[in-house]
Amino acid sequence: MASISDRLPLNVAGRFFVDSSCIDCDQCRTEAPDFFARDAEGGTSYVTRQPVTPEEIAQVEEAVANCATSSIGDETAG
């Protein structure tokens, strides 16, 4: 499970984030390229834009569910 305390600084503010456990596998960037980008220097992904519409949120939630290392967090998840 992603840790808010390990949230990467490149993430835009908002509900979804990537933490330092990311292994740069490209899965989230493939599934939701409008919301994730690669930090070449750090070798991780990060959130570039927060989803707004229900369809966008569903797309990012799918990326969260499919993250191999559970490195994508959702601040609203209980």
Rosetta blueprint (number, residue, H / E / L):
1 M L
2 A L
3 S L
4 I H
5 S H
6 D H
7 R E
8 L L
9 P L
10 L L
11 N L
12 V L
13 A L
14 G L
15 R L
16 F E
17 F E
18 V E
19 D E
20 S L
21 S L
22 C L
23 I L
24 D L
25 C L
26 D L
27 Q H
28 C H
29 R H
30 T H
31 E H
32 A L
33 P L
34 D L
35 F L
36 F E
37 A E
38 R E
39 D E
40 A L
41 E L
42 G L
43 G L
44 T E
45 S E
46 Y E
47 V E
48 T L
49 R L
50 Q L
51 P L
52 V L
53 T L
54 P H
55 E H
56 E H
57 I H
58 A H
59 Q H
60 V H
61 E H
62 E H
63 A H
64 V H
65 A H
66 N H
67 C L
68 A L
69 T L
70 S L
71 S L
72 I E
73 G E
74 D E
75 E L
76 T L
77 A L
78 G L
